[in-house]
Amino acid sequence: MQGERGRARARDFLLGGLVGASAAVAAARRRRMVRRRREQRLEQPAGLAAFEGAPCFEELLEEHAAGIEP
């Protein structure tokens, strides 16, 4: 009885360690992805900020300043 209980506890301990290790690896991977997305967002602005440097936007601003309707 005691031998079986000890083996069961050891097996449960090893399985728990395996599950915990896989959770740690998944969390680390998720953190890397979040950091990479954040860096990309800083390099490439979203929304109107992405178009402010575009030639077509600058032309539109010049036309608007000159009073020309598109």
Secondary structure as the mmCIF struct_conf table of DSSP 4:
data_model
#
loop_
_struct_conf.conf_type_id
_struct_conf.id
_struct_conf.beg_label_comp_id
_struct_conf.beg_label_asym_id
_struct_conf.beg_label_seq_id
_struct_conf.end_label_comp_id
_struct_conf.end_label_asym_id
_struct_conf.end_label_seq_id
HELX_RH_AL_P HELX_RH_AL_P1 GLN A 2 GLU A 43
BEND BEND1 GLN A 44 GLN A 44
HELX_RH_3T_P HELX_RH_3T_P1 GLY A 47 ALA A 50
TURN_TY1_P TURN_TY1_P1 PHE A 51 GLY A 53
BEND BEND2 ALA A 54 ALA A 54
HELX_RH_AL_P HELX_RH_AL_P2 PRO A 55 ALA A 66
TURN_TY1_P TURN_TY1_P2 GLY A 67 GLY A 67
#
